[in-house]
Amino acid sequence: MKKSTLLISSLVLSTVLAFGQNSRKAMPLTHSHVMNEQMSHDLASKASRTPDGKIRCFTVESEQIRKASGVQVEDVNQFENWIEQKIKEQSLNPSSTQKATRNIPVVVHVIHNGDAVGSGENISAAQINSQITALNADYGATNTDFSSVPAAFQSVATNADIQFCLATVDPNGNPTTGINRVQLSAADYGSQGAVEAIKPGTQWDPTKYLNIWIVRFSSSFPILGYAQFPTGSGLSGLPASGSANTDGVVIAYNAFGTTGAAAYPYNKGRTSTHEIGHWLGLRHIWGEDGAGGCSSDDYVTDTPNQQDENYGCSSYPSTASCSNGGDMWMNYMDYSDDRCMYMFTAGQKARFDAVLANSPRRASLLTSNACGTATINANFTASATVINEGQTVTFTDASSSPATLNSWSWTFTGGTPASANVQNPGPVTYNTAGTYAVSLTVGDNAAGTDTETKTAYITVNAAGTVTCDSTAAGWDWNTEQFYTGAYWSADLCTGNDGYIIGNNCYDDNGWATKVTFSGTGKEITDLIYLFDQSTGTGAGNLRVWNANGAGGAPNSVLFSYPITTGQFAANLHQLILVPVSPAVAISGNFYIGNDHAVTPLNGDTLCMAIADPTSGNQLWAKETGGWKDLSAYSVSYKATAGVVICDIETGVLSHNVETTEISVRPNPTTGVITILAPIEVNNFKVAVYNMLGEEVVSEVVNSNAAKLNLDKQPNGVYFVKVTANGVVTTQKVLLSK
């Protein structure tokens, strides 16, 4: 496989959302469907509990809630009539029964609220991998305790011929670990409906992946897991797809896997084995869906009837009220402790076979390529892509391979050295101005190779050129995604004093987003804002504050730009470029934001949009008691404010044409810019560069004025370089269409 990549700087501003205050600044969850919360709590209060107070399984109750909420689900008789017929068809045509091991791709969605990986509910990859290992042992009958099956049941204990693999290919065809970490604001989840609301926005295609969600349940809803039952096909009046966007399994973070946060007695991975059994069509072994008592039935002929569930670890033969052979408490579909369940039966496997062959989403999993072998993929990053003559760059290999990478061949056009054969080469020195390609070919021990060539990747400016960057402070205009569905209302609070970000019920009069930064010889030259709402006439300021220590609040004001709350209405949802003059030297963390008078005028609004931070909350509010980190309210966002950070210009050049005499207007622009030079200039060259240093437009002008159209370029910051009378001057312009 060989490919070539041309990097293009683009500004992705697809949607925006104002941060709203609800229950003290918590963002309200947006539900795609309303679940019966009261029913969830009622059923949980009535559910039987383990000796330590846990609800071992909530699947039956979850199906009741789904049906009560208007979701079309099959009742027991409909599903059992369907599967009975499919099992009969299998028995009459043994060759149709799946004999080979079936592989099911898995994606694990780890739902957390900001803990470091491996802490709390943000469980480690090792814990996730331990669960896949346990599932494969249990469904393959290679579990070490399989030999403990009592003699009376050995003739029916069986290998289910099912294996599970963490996906290696994501829904977009890219390599993946099969682990999807999702940071949300909730600390825990206290109902089935709260968890169901997460699913549609995080789920991967259920026809290609078994989706497993890992969550922390609240102490008032102490369940270990639940699953969505499979759907039969061809049942009159019911859609074959069923509830596709919630399909999957939910497991408590401390009952998943065999290591890490997995806690005794639920630390053998059997909660997942049990819930996936439901997901594949099994019912509880004591048949709580049947007639009750010894007449209850799990619709499997080789599992003995039993009156009730078993907890803990029983002895065999147990005192049995339904069968002389005793209860099959060691079956995965009972409620025994993890260490005391270790078998499926042939009858249960027959149900697996029928579901995997005929249930719409389950059957499609067997042809999914989500666990296909990931291909070798060459990739790399650079410590800088825009430098001056004589400066250096180091390169970092970012390649991936299903095997072990063992060779690297680099080519640095225009660089010294011009090539390298180590994984992370550098420093590479560039002595001549220009734009240069970098190429990397990687190989692995499976004899695979791949080449990545990034054209126009390194831009080398003339010595002394001031380099500016709008991503240096950690804001990536190329990939940023903002929220949709603005959330604010004057009716949310009685007697409110206006808005800042969302409803200002608490008289907050300042908002700031933290920028983590380190460097020397740098200065802030421009601020970039995107506002979601701007109304009113009240006085305010756009500001830069320094940070009071490494993790401290906004402190001294470094720059202030006076505004009124309504002056940006014409640019709503467009970028606003604010020049910082004089420029502010910066070498550490700082804040960008805005503030109001202590008591804003009623109706005053200046509302920045928000987005997800790369790590941890960045939003702060200036409350009556001072600045407050909003992570205290389980919030994790950043505001849509960025900066242009440039090298501090240390020398003063003698210009025949002063920089201020070159005019670039309008700024910001929606596409067309006009360049005006002094009347005595009768020709000049103009070139426009994006933030990667790539020339996007150029023209030789035989007068003192020119118009250039940037309409086909993506939104962002551009540099207009004008060469007149042998002197190069540069001005920044913001494109906001």
MORAVEN-V124981 format. One record per backbone hydrogen bond with DSSP energy under -1.0 kcal/mol. CO is the residue of the C=O (numbers start at 0). NH is the residue of the N-H. Records with the same first field share a line. If there is no record, write none. Layout:
CO = NH / NH
This chain:
4 = 454
16 = 609
21 = 25
34 = 36
35 = 39
36 = 40
37 = 41
38 = 42
39 = 43
40 = 44
41 = 45
42 = 46
49 = 52
53 = 49
54 = 223
57 = 61
58 = 62
59 = 63
60 = 64
61 = 65
62 = 66
63 = 67
64 = 68
65 = 70
66 = 69
74 = 78
75 = 79
76 = 80
77 = 81
78 = 82
79 = 83
80 = 84
81 = 85
82 = 86
83 = 87
84 = 88
85 = 89
86 = 90
87 = 91
88 = 92
92 = 95
93 = 96
101 = 162
103 = 164
104 = 209
105 = 166
106 = 211
107 = 179
108 = 213
109 = 181
111 = 183
115 = 118
118 = 121
120 = 122
121 = 117
123 = 127
124 = 128
125 = 129
126 = 130
127 = 131
128 = 132
129 = 133
130 = 134
131 = 135
132 = 136
133 = 137
134 = 138
136 = 141 / 142
142 = 145
144 = 147
145 = 148
149 = 152
152 = 155 / 156
155 = 345
160 = 101
162 = 103
164 = 105
167 = 175
169 = 172
173 = 169
177 = 107
179 = 109
181 = 111
188 = 217
190 = 194
191 = 195
192 = 196
194 = 197 / 198
198 = 201 / 202
204 = 207 / 208
209 = 106
210 = 248
211 = 108
212 = 250
213 = 110
214 = 252
215 = 188
217 = 220
220 = 222
221 = 54
223 = 251
224 = 57
225 = 249
234 = 237
241 = 243
242 = 245
243 = 246
247 = 227
248 = 212
249 = 225
250 = 214
251 = 254
253 = 262
258 = 261
262 = 265
264 = 337
268 = 272
269 = 273
270 = 274
271 = 275
272 = 276
273 = 277
274 = 278
275 = 279
276 = 281
277 = 280
283 = 286
286 = 289
291 = 294
292 = 295
299 = 302
311 = 336
322 = 325
326 = 328
327 = 330
329 = 341 / 342
330 = 333
332 = 284
336 = 339
337 = 340
342 = 331
343 = 157
344 = 348
345 = 349
346 = 350
347 = 351
348 = 352
349 = 353
350 = 354
351 = 355
352 = 356
353 = 357
354 = 358
358 = 362
359 = 363
362 = 365
363 = 366
364 = 367
368 = 371
369 = 167 / 168
376 = 399
378 = 397
380 = 395
384 = 458
386 = 460
387 = 390
390 = 429
392 = 427
393 = 382
395 = 380
399 = 376
403 = 444
406 = 442
408 = 440
409 = 419
410 = 438
411 = 414
415 = 428
417 = 411
419 = 409
424 = 394
427 = 392
428 = 415
429 = 389
433 = 459
435 = 456 / 457
436 = 412
437 = 453
438 = 410
439 = 451
440 = 408
441 = 449
442 = 405 / 406
443 = 446
447 = 443
449 = 441
450 = 2
451 = 439
452 = 4
453 = 437
457 = 435
458 = 386
459 = 433
460 = 388
461 = 464
466 = 646
468 = 644
470 = 473
475 = 479
476 = 11
488 = 491
497 = 503
501 = 499
502 = 504
503 = 506
508 = 595
509 = 621
510 = 593
511 = 619
512 = 591
514 = 589
520 = 647
521 = 585
522 = 645
523 = 583
524 = 579
525 = 643
526 = 577
527 = 641
528 = 575
529 = 608
530 = 572
532 = 606
534 = 604
537 = 564
539 = 562
540 = 594
541 = 560
542 = 592
543 = 557 / 558
544 = 590
545 = 554
546 = 548
552 = 547
555 = 545
558 = 543
560 = 541
562 = 539
563 = 566
565 = 568
567 = 570
568 = 571
570 = 573
575 = 528
577 = 526
583 = 523
586 = 518
588 = 546
589 = 514
590 = 544
591 = 512
592 = 542
593 = 510
594 = 540
600 = 603
603 = 498
604 = 534
606 = 531 / 532
608 = 639
609 = 482
610 = 637
617 = 513
618 = 629
619 = 511
620 = 622 / 627
621 = 508
622 = 625
625 = 622
627 = 620
628 = 631
629 = 632 / 634
630 = 633
636 = 617
637 = 610
638 = 640
639 = 529
641 = 527
643 = 524 / 525
644 = 468
645 = 522
657 = 660
658 = 661
662 = 675
664 = 673
668 = 735
670 = 709
672 = 707
673 = 664
674 = 705
675 = 662
677 = 680
683 = 700
684 = 722
685 = 698
686 = 720
687 = 695 / 696
688 = 718
689 = 692
693 = 689
696 = 687
698 = 685
700 = 683
703 = 676
705 = 674
707 = 672
709 = 712
715 = 734
717 = 732
718 = 688
719 = 730
720 = 686
721 = 728
722 = 684
723 = 726
726 = 723
728 = 721
730 = 719
732 = 717
733 = 668
734 = 715
